[in-house]
């Protein structure tokens, strides 16, 4: 099942060498080096940093964008300006874990965002208890702190699909 048409991957890193390595690792994909603002202006934005202060600005985010906020995984870490969260549909993997160590932890502790503003959990959406995206123009944010049971479940699905398709070169490392 194809979910979107991947035409361009905009990569930004403080280290130019890191972006160059990424491009070399994925030669079959349209990865290009970009500015932070260009990367944040993508349809799908993934933040994967150890930042302790927001660097993704609300004005850079396009209507309808989806943000995977992955880097804020400990108290005091944050990557997004709190205003990004205020105007978004925020989904977390675990409410308590996100409150204490996810992207929302700093804005919640500063009173700039409340737990009542969290739309729901990934589990609620996957199970159908809450609908996923209902507005093509809404900004959605997934605050991922990493829940081991979810990671294991996803890894199992990927592994099984890879086996069904004949595997991949790196599969012999785990069999």
N, C-alpha and C positions, 0 to 999 in steps of 0.2 A: 504494500500500500504506500503510495507516494503522498506525503503530507504537504510538501511545498517544492517549488522549483528553485534549486540552489544555483544561482547565477554568479555570486561573488561572495567571498569570505574576506572580510576586512579584519586584519590583525594588527593590534597595537601592543607594544611592550616598551618599557623604558630601555630595554636592551635590544638594539637592532639585531644583534647576533641571535637572540632568541626567536625573533620573527623569521630570520633567514633559515634557522633550523626547522621551524614549523613548515615553511614553504617546501623545504627539501624532503621532509618526512611524508608530505602529502602531495606528491607530484601530479596526481590525477585530479586534483581539486583546484578550483579557481581562487587560490589564496593570494592576497596581495597585501603589502604593508600599507598601513593607513595612519592617519592621525587619530588621537583619542576621540576627538569630536566626530570624525567620520565613522569610526567603529561604533560609537554610541548612537549614531543615527541610523543604524541598521534595523531591519525588521525583527531580527532575533539578536539580542545582546547577551553575551555571557561574560560575567566578571569573575576572575579567578586570581585574586591578589591577596596579599596579607595586609592590606591597607588598614590604617587606624584613623582614617578620615575620609569623608566623601570626596570623590573625584569625578563621578558621573553626574553631569548637570541636567536638570529637568528640561531646559530649553533644547538640549541635544536630542532628546528622545522623541521619536516620531509617533503620531497617533497610530494606534494599532500594534505597536511594538510589543514584543514579549522579552522580558529580562529574566535570565537565570542568574541569580545572585548567589554565587557559590563560595566566594572568598571569605566572607565574614563567618568564621566558624569558631569564634572565641569571644569572650566578653571584651568590649571596647573596640572591636573591629567593625568597620562599615565602609561601603564602597559607593553607595548611592546618596545623593542629597535627600534629606527627609521629605522634601516636596515631591520627589518622584513617587514615594510611597503614598503620600496623601491623595494623590490623584489616580491611584492605580487599584486594580483588583489584585490583592495580595494573597498568595497561597503559600502555606508553609508545609514542611514535611512533619514537624512535630511542634505543637504550640509552645510547650514549656521550653523545649530546647532552643527554639527560635527566639523566644523572649529573653533568654539568658545569654545566648551566644550566636544568634543569627544576624542577618542584615537588619532586622528590626530592633535589636537589643539596645543600641545607643539611642535611637529616636524614642523608644518607649521609656527608657530611663530618664531622658531629658524632658519628657512630657510632650514631645512633638508628634507622636503617633501612639495610638492606644491599641490594646489587644482587641477591643471591640471592632476596630477597623479591619482586622484580618478577615478576609472573605471565608476562608476555610482551609482544610488540610488537603494534601495530595490524596490521602486515603479516601476522603469524602468525595472527591471528584472521580477518582478511579472506580469507586464502588457505585457511583451514580446517585449518591445522597444529595450532591449539589452539582448543578450543571457547570461545565467548563466555560470557555469563552462564549459569551452571548452577544457581544458587541464588537464588530470588526474594528472600531476606532478606539476601543478601550486599551489602555496600557495595562499589561498583566505582568506581575512579578512573582517568580517562584523563589522563595527564600529557602535555599537548600543548606541544611546544616549536616546532612548525612545521617541517615538512620540505617543501621547495619542490616536489619531484616529486609528493608526495601532494596538495598544494594545487592544482597544475596539473591533475592527474587529476580531482579533484573538480570544479574549475571547468569542465572540459570536459564532464563528465557533466551538470552543472546547465545549462550553455549549450545543449547538444544537446536536453535535455528541454524547456527553455523554447522553443526553436525549433519543436519538434514540436507544442507546445501553442499556437503562435501568438505566442510572445514575451511580452514585458512592456514597459511604457513606457520603462524605462531601457535596454532592449536596443539601441535605435537609437544609443546613445552608443558602442557597441563594434562596430557593423557598418559 
